[in-house]
């Protein structure tokens, strides 16, 4: 009788521990499945820059994103640590008198620590959510980051869905010369001889003059809709390389209650310091000389390094020709 009283609680504790450790192992298997799916999805949606041209050559994938898609204008900027889609939390609902099994507690702690974040994952930036996104700090790293984001825009977004405009000082023309071959930078309303003019300017004021008729049209549409943003408004992504420019201001609507994103305009400004920023900034990314960047959430990531192979004018021009631009039809998902 005495032996049974001593071994009973021990056996119950052992059995409870075994059941809990089996539960931990089931969680581990589920988390591994989640990680595999998450990695595969990230690699598909945001491939490395070196793969973009190969992806763009596939008819079924080139310009596959539509305005209604969840990843529309969500552009990869680099790679870093990302949270696992399924987050673990330990319940803190314990009584002060309850006794915690140290083996079970350690197993839970190790599981939560091990399956908290994924390393070397794409870091996307939802450009569609911002009217003004500034990239502040080292200018070379900032250009790398912007080129990475623009390269993904070109690969996955059709020219009839997104337009691209670039402002740069003439002294930095060589850095963005490849953009003049893109169908995304063609003006729909202005001609340069027999060809559409390019939305590439040497000052913000010059680009604002080119876009002024369309900005006024969009303002009128917004007013008629009583402030409701039209889902059919074709986004314009404006990249401003601020080095040697007198100002990056000039595209803001005269009506201060209207934001650029309300007009379907998304500005990415590459700046050396915060003093150069416009008055209203929706998101700021800080870039450093070592090739890293920091998001507003204080998460640090490595900026994608774009080689000349990816951003060369001949390759993007060849990709555009292969697409049959202007298209008579678009691939469907």
Secondary structure, 3 states (H helix, E strand, C coil): CHHHHHHHHHHHHHHHHHHHHHHHHHHHHHHHHHHHHHHHHHHHHCCCHHHHHHHHCCCCCCCCECCCCCCCCEEEEEEEEEECCCCCCCCCCCCCCCCCCHHHHHHHHHHHHHCCEEEEEEEEEEHHHCCEEEEEECHHHHHHHHHHHHHHHHHHECCCCEEEEEECCHHHHHHHHHHHHCHHHEEEEEEECCEEEECEECCHHHHHHHHHHHHHHHHHHHHHCCCCCCCCCCEEEEEEECCCCCCCCCCCCCCCCCCHHHHCEEEEEEECCHHHCCCCCCEEEEECCCCEEECCCCCEEEECCCCHHHHCHHHHHHHHHHCCCCCCCCCCC
